[in-house]
Amino acid sequence: MSEIPSRIPVRFSDLINVSMQTVFVPEIHLIFTFRQPLDRERMQRALRLLLDAEPVLGCRFVSHWRSPWWERLPEETLDQARLLAVAEGDPDQALEDFLASRIPVEEGPQITCLLLGGAREERLAVKIQHATCDAGGFKALMEKLAEIYRALEVNPGYRPEPATGTRSMRQVYRRFSLLTLLAIFLRGLREVWRGIRPFRSLQVPSAKTSTSPLRFRFQRFSPEEAGRIMRAGGRCGATANDLFVTAVIRALKKTAGREKNHALRLAGTVDLRRYLPGRRADSLCQVSGLYTVCPGADPGPDFASTLALIQAEIREQKERFFGLGLMLFLYVHFGLWPWFLYKRFVPAFWKLGYRDGNIGPGFTNLGPIPAADFGTSRLTTAEMTTPGCVPPFFFAGVSGFNGSFCVSSGFRPDAVSPEWVEGFLAAIHSELMQFAEENAKD
């Protein structure tokens, strides 16, 4: 097995997520349901080996005024780490508490799990520090965990080879010529303008501070409902992302804000693995870009008119370096800043936006979750959450598995009303199901 380095360089995307702790809780969750129980001892061993397979997971973030780094924890510390806990008492309450807990990025390890037993099924909740990867990396990591888990059944002494490839976003941008990079940068300037103009955004009703623990709400679409929605969207040439962004825009218009003349602006993420061979990154990392849609204060009288606006905006962006421009713009401007300045500037920038009422909510398409093969423990459902929100920012996202959809949002109940969040998620469901019914084939 290759030697695992004691230090791993921190990348610009890592710093973004660490510095953004004033905006969101930089953690992502995957919740799996299995028909047959998992071997707990083997899963604990698989998780320990996962820290070797992707070495950054076995590190702690070391802050330094100029340039931080990831420092590998001692092997005995990793061997003793309780990476897999078993829920006691009410499993639903245990899951809620687990989702609200935190991974201290400066302590590590950067992953932890909770096993929730049941009479007919077993759930595995996995929490990962967002600074180590994005949703695409997390899904690939779970496939690697399943691979290790299966290998240990055949060979208990199995050891995976550590990933040694780059974690940098340069693996994406180095594929373009200097002239193309200039065009991408200029595109980034345009996307910055799109993200701030007009200078008032519709805001989710929220307090600006909070002391309550994080809570999550889910809105699930059955495979039958999802099938109806996608068939209706197919008749309009709409992707799942087009449909959900449209539904979110319309749900916000109905539920969010008293200032009806403020622009509806929605920020989202783009998995930049689309630009990599086989859509695979070298190592566990974040290679996500950003985009914004802003259909204005009036998104139209019905779903079809809003969908047409959203499709036009996204189509125009897809034709020219989708998701690439804004991240390159940010790196050119801030990538060489010392850490002590950067971690102060980013929160200050967001506070200014909140004060001026120009930070709209976010929504991301987390994409389909692969049906990872855990051997005899058959995976039946899988759901991914977005990072939890720090008020007054609000964020939600959708994931898919085996023909179904799940929209989730994490929020602070003393800042954002749980009833409002539930109503917002229900409005997304209502908008999409009404669209499916109106566009059902006779």
C-alpha positions in Angstrom: 0.0 0.0 0.0 1.2 3.5 -0.9 2.4 5.7 2.0 -0.2 8.2 3.3 1.2 11.7 3.6 1.2 13.4 7.0 0.1 16.7 5.3 -2.3 17.2 2.5 -2.6 20.6 0.8 -5.8 22.7 1.4 -7.5 23.7 -1.8 -9.4 26.9 -2.6 -12.7 25.0 -2.6 -11.9 23.7 0.9 -11.4 27.2 2.1 -14.6 28.4 0.6 -16.6 25.8 2.7 -14.7 26.4 5.9 -15.1 30.2 5.7 -18.8 29.8 4.8 -19.7 28.4 8.2 -21.3 31.8 8.9 -23.7 31.1 6.0 -24.4 27.3 6.2 -23.4 24.3 8.2 -20.8 22.7 6.0 -21.9 19.1 6.2 -23.8 16.8 3.9 -25.8 13.7 4.8 -26.7 10.5 3.1 -29.5 8.3 4.6 -29.6 4.7 3.3 -32.3 2.1 4.0 -31.4 -1.6 3.8 -33.7 -4.5 3.6 -31.2 -6.8 5.4 -29.1 -5.7 8.3 -25.5 -4.7 7.9 -22.6 -6.5 9.6 -21.7 -3.8 12.1 -18.2 -5.0 12.9 -17.4 -5.2 9.2 -18.9 -1.8 8.5 -16.8 -0.2 11.3 -13.7 -1.8 9.7 -14.8 -0.6 6.3 -15.2 3.0 7.6 -11.7 2.9 9.2 -10.2 1.7 5.9 -12.1 4.4 4.1 -9.9 6.9 6.0 -7.0 5.3 4.3 -8.6 5.0 0.8 -9.3 8.8 0.9 -6.7 10.1 3.3 -8.2 13.6 3.7 -11.0 12.0 5.7 -8.5 11.0 8.4 -7.2 14.6 8.8 -7.9 17.7 10.8 -7.9 21.2 9.3 -5.0 23.2 10.7 -5.7 26.9 10.5 -2.7 29.2 9.7 -2.8 32.9 9.1 -1.3 32.5 5.6 -2.1 29.1 4.3 -3.8 26.3 6.2 -3.3 22.6 5.6 -4.9 19.1 6.3 -2.9 17.2 8.9 -3.2 13.5 9.2 -4.3 12.2 12.6 -2.1 9.6 14.3 -3.0 6.1 13.3 -3.8 5.1 16.9 -6.3 8.0 17.0 -7.9 6.8 13.8 -8.0 3.2 15.0 -9.8 4.2 18.2 -12.3 6.6 16.4 -15.9 5.7 16.9 -16.9 6.2 13.3 -20.1 4.1 13.6 -22.6 4.7 16.4 -25.7 2.5 17.0 -28.9 4.4 17.9 -30.5 3.8 21.2 -34.1 4.5 22.0 -36.4 6.2 19.4 -34.6 5.8 16.0 -36.3 8.9 14.5 -35.2 11.1 17.4 -31.7 9.6 17.2 -31.6 10.5 13.5 -32.8 14.0 14.2 -30.1 14.4 16.8 -27.5 13.0 14.5 -28.4 15.4 11.7 -28.1 18.3 14.2 -24.7 17.2 15.5 -21.4 18.7 14.1 -18.1 17.4 12.8 -15.4 19.8 14.2 -13.3 20.4 11.1 -10.3 21.2 13.2 -10.5 17.9 15.1 -11.5 15.2 12.6 -12.0 12.6 11.4 -14.2 14.2 8.7 -16.9 11.4 8.5 -19.2 9.7 11.0 -22.1 7.4 10.8 -25.2 6.3 12.7 -26.9 2.9 12.4 -30.6 2.8 13.1 -32.1 -0.7 13.5 -35.7 -1.6 12.8 -38.0 -4.6 12.8 -38.0 -4.9 9.0 -35.3 -2.6 7.8 -32.1 -0.9 8.8 -31.0 2.7 8.2 -27.5 4.0 7.9 -27.0 7.8 8.2 -23.6 9.1 7.0 -22.4 12.7 7.8 -19.4 14.2 6.0 -17.5 17.5 6.3 -18.4 19.5 3.2 -14.8 21.0 3.2 -13.6 17.6 2.0 -16.0 17.1 -0.9 -19.2 18.0 -2.7 -22.3 15.9 -3.4 -20.7 14.2 -6.4 -17.6 13.3 -4.4 -19.8 12.0 -1.5 -21.7 9.7 -3.8 -18.5 8.3 -5.3 -17.2 7.9 -1.7 -20.2 5.8 -0.8 -19.5 3.5 -3.8 -16.0 3.1 -2.5 -17.3 2.3 1.0 -19.5 -0.4 -0.5 -16.6 -1.8 -2.4 -14.5 -2.0 0.8 -17.4 -3.5 2.7 -17.8 -6.3 0.1 -14.0 -6.9 -0.1 -13.8 -7.5 3.6 -16.3 -10.3 3.5 -14.0 -12.2 1.1 -10.7 -11.1 2.6 -10.8 -9.7 6.2 -7.2 -8.5 5.7 -8.1 -6.4 2.7 -6.4 -2.9 2.5 -7.4 -0.4 -0.2 -4.9 1.7 -2.1 -4.9 5.3 -1.0 -6.1 7.8 -3.6 -3.1 10.0 -4.5 -4.6 12.2 -7.3 -5.1 15.9 -7.1 -8.0 17.5 -5.1 -7.7 20.8 -6.9 -10.2 22.3 -9.2 -7.4 22.7 -11.6 -8.1 19.2 -12.9 -11.1 20.9 -14.5 -9.7 24.2 -15.6 -6.4 22.9 -16.9 -8.4 21.2 -19.7 -8.9 24.6 -21.4 -6.6 26.9 -23.3 -5.5 30.3 -22.0 -7.8 32.0 -24.5 -10.7 29.9 -23.4 -9.9 30.6 -19.8 -10.1 34.3 -20.6 -13.5 33.8 -22.1 -14.6 31.8 -19.0 -13.3 34.6 -16.7 -15.3 37.2 -18.7 -18.3 35.0 -18.4 -17.7 35.0 -14.7 -17.9 38.8 -14.7 -21.3 38.5 -16.4 -22.5 36.0 -13.8 -21.4 38.2 -10.9 -23.6 40.9 -12.4 -26.5 38.4 -12.8 -26.1 37.5 -9.1 -26.5 41.1 -7.8 -28.8 42.9 -10.2 -31.5 43.9 -9.6 -30.4 45.0 -6.1 -33.2 43.6 -4.1 -34.0 39.8 -3.8 -37.0 38.1 -2.4 -36.0 36.9 1.0 -37.3 33.9 3.0 -39.0 35.1 6.2 -36.2 34.6 8.8 -34.7 36.0 11.9 -31.1 37.0 11.6 -29.7 35.1 14.6 -30.5 31.7 16.1 -29.6 29.5 19.1 -31.7 26.5 18.3 -30.3 23.2 17.0 -30.6 22.4 13.3 -33.7 20.6 12.1 -34.5 19.0 8.7 -37.7 18.6 6.8 -38.2 16.3 3.8 -40.7 16.3 0.9 -40.7 13.0 -0.9 -42.0 12.1 -4.4 -42.8 8.5 -5.0 -41.5 6.7 -8.1 -45.1 7.0 -9.6 -45.3 10.7 -8.9 -41.7 11.3 -10.2 -42.5 9.3 -13.3 -45.6 11.5 -14.0 -43.6 14.7 -13.5 -40.7 13.6 -15.7 -43.0 12.4 -18.5 -44.8 15.8 -18.5 -41.5 17.6 -18.4 -40.2 15.5 -21.3 -43.1 16.8 -23.5 -41.7 20.4 -22.8 -38.1 19.4 -23.3 -37.4 20.1 -19.6 -34.9 18.4 -17.4 -35.5 17.5 -13.7 -33.4 20.5 -12.7 -35.5 22.8 -14.9 -38.7 21.5 -13.3 -37.6 21.7 -9.7 -36.0 25.1 -10.1 -39.3 26.3 -11.6 -41.3 24.8 -8.8 -39.0 26.4 -6.1 -39.3 29.8 -7.8 -43.1 29.6 -7.8 -43.3 28.2 -4.2 -41.1 31.1 -3.0 -43.4 33.6 -4.8 -46.4 32.1 -3.0 -44.9 31.7 0.5 -41.8 33.9 1.0 -42.0 37.5 1.6 -44.0 40.6 1.9 -42.0 42.5 -0.7 -43.7 41.2 -3.8 -41.8 43.7 -6.0 -38.4 42.2 -5.1 -36.7 40.0 -7.7 -36.9 36.2 -7.4 -33.2 35.1 -7.5 -32.1 31.6 -6.9 -28.5 30.4 -6.7 -27.5 26.8 -7.5 -24.5 24.5 -8.0 -23.2 22.7 -11.0 -21.2 19.5 -10.8 -18.1 20.3 -12.9 -17.3 16.6 -13.3 -19.2 17.0 -16.5 -16.0 18.4 -17.9 -13.8 15.4 -16.7 -13.3 12.1 -18.5 -15.8 9.6 -17.2 -17.1 12.4 -14.9 -14.7 11.2 -12.3 -12.3 13.3 -10.2 -8.8 12.1 -9.2 -9.5 12.1 -5.4 -12.1 13.1 -2.9 -12.7 16.8 -3.5 -15.1 19.5 -4.4 -15.4 20.4 -8.1 -18.7 22.3 -8.1 -19.4 25.5 -9.8 -22.2 28.1 -9.3 -24.9 29.6 -11.3 -27.9 31.9 -10.8 -31.3 32.3 -12.3 -33.3 35.5 -11.9 -36.7 35.6 -13.6 -37.5 38.9 -12.0 -40.4 39.9 -9.7 -43.0 38.4 -11.9 -42.3 34.7 -12.9 -45.5 34.5 -14.9 -49.1 33.4 -14.2 -48.6 29.7 -14.4 -46.0 26.9 -14.2 -45.6 26.7 -18.0 -44.7 30.4 -18.3 -42.2 30.2 -15.4 -40.7 27.1 -16.9 -40.1 28.8 -20.2 -38.3 31.6 -18.4 -36.1 29.2 -16.4 -35.3 27.0 -19.4 -34.2 30.0 -21.4 -31.9 31.3 -18.7 -30.3 27.9 -18.0 -30.1 27.0 -21.7 -28.2 30.3 -22.4 -25.7 29.4 -19.6 -25.3 25.8 -20.7 -24.2 27.1 -24.1 -21.2 29.0 -22.6 -19.2 27.3 -19.9 -22.0 26.3 -17.5 -20.9 26.7 -13.9 -17.3 27.6 -14.7 -17.2 31.3 -14.8 -18.1 32.4 -11.3 -15.6 30.0 -9.6 -12.8 31.1 -11.8 -13.7 34.8 -11.1 -13.6 34.0 -7.3 -10.3 32.2 -7.6 -8.6 35.0 -9.6 -9.8 37.6 -7.1 -9.4 35.8 -3.8 -7.4 32.6 -4.4 -4.0 34.1 -3.4 -5.3 36.0 -0.3 -3.9 35.0 3.0 -6.3 32.9 5.1 -6.8 35.5 7.8 -8.1 38.1 5.3 -10.2 35.6 3.3 -12.0 34.1 6.3 -13.0 37.7 7.4 -13.9 39.0 4.0 -16.4 36.2 3.1 -18.6 36.6 6.2 -18.5 40.4 5.8 -19.6 40.1 2.2 -22.6 38.0 3.2 -23.5 40.3 6.1 -23.5 43.3 3.6 -25.8 41.3 1.3 -28.2 40.5 4.1 -28.2 44.2 5.3 -29.0 45.4 1.8 -31.6 42.6 1.2 -29.7 41.2 -1.8 -28.9 37.6 -0.8 -31.5 35.3 -2.3 -32.1 31.7 -1.3 -30.3 28.7 -2.8 -31.5 25.5 -4.3 -29.3 22.7 -5.7 -29.9 19.6 -7.7 -27.8 16.9 -5.8 -28.5 14.5 -8.7 -29.2 10.8 -8.7 -27.7 8.6 -6.0 -26.2 5.4 -7.4 -27.5 2.1 -6.0 -24.2 1.2 -4.2 -23.7 -2.6 -3.9 -23.4 -3.6 -0.2 -23.6 -7.3 -0.9 -26.4 -9.2 0.8 -27.7 -6.0 2.5 -30.0 -4.7 -0.3 -30.2 -1.0 -0.6 -33.9 0.1 -1.0 -33.9 3.9 -0.5 -31.3 6.7 -0.4 -31.7 10.4 0.3 -29.1 13.2 0.5 -29.5 16.5 2.4 -28.1 19.9 1.5 -26.0 21.7 4.2 -28.1 23.2 6.9 -28.8 26.9 6.8 -27.4 29.6 9.1 -30.1 32.4 9.3 -31.1 34.4 7.5 -29.8 32.4 4.5 -32.1 29.6 3.3 -31.1 26.6 1.2 -32.8 23.5 -0.1 -32.0 20.7 -2.6 -33.3 17.7 -4.4 -31.8 14.2 -4.7 -33.0 11.2 -6.6 -32.9 7.4 -6.2 -34.4 4.5 -8.1 -37.0 6.7 -9.8 -38.0 8.8 -6.7 -37.2 12.3 -5.6 -36.6 13.8 -2.2 -36.4 17.6 -1.4 -34.7 18.5 1.8 -33.9 21.6 3.8 -32.0 22.1 7.1 -33.0 25.2 9.2 -33.0 26.7 12.7 -36.6 26.6 14.1 -36.2 29.7 16.2 -35.2 31.7 13.0 -37.4 30.1 10.3 -40.8 28.7 11.2 -41.0 24.9 10.7 -44.6 25.5 9.5 -43.3 27.8 6.8 -40.7 25.3 5.7 -43.3 22.5 5.6 -45.6 24.8 3.6 -42.8 25.8 1.2 -41.9 22.1 0.5 -45.6 21.2 0.1 -46.0 24.1 -2.4 -43.1 22.6 -4.4 -44.9 19.2 -4.5 -48.2 20.9 -5.4 -46.7 22.9 -8.2 -45.1 19.8 -9.8 -48.0 17.5 -9.4 -50.4 20.1 -10.9 -48.0 20.6 -13.8 -47.9 16.8 -14.3 -51.7 16.6 -14.2 -52.1 19.4 -16.7 -49.6 17.9 -19.1 -50.7 14.3 -18.8 -51.0 12.5 -22.1 -54.6 11.8 -23.0 
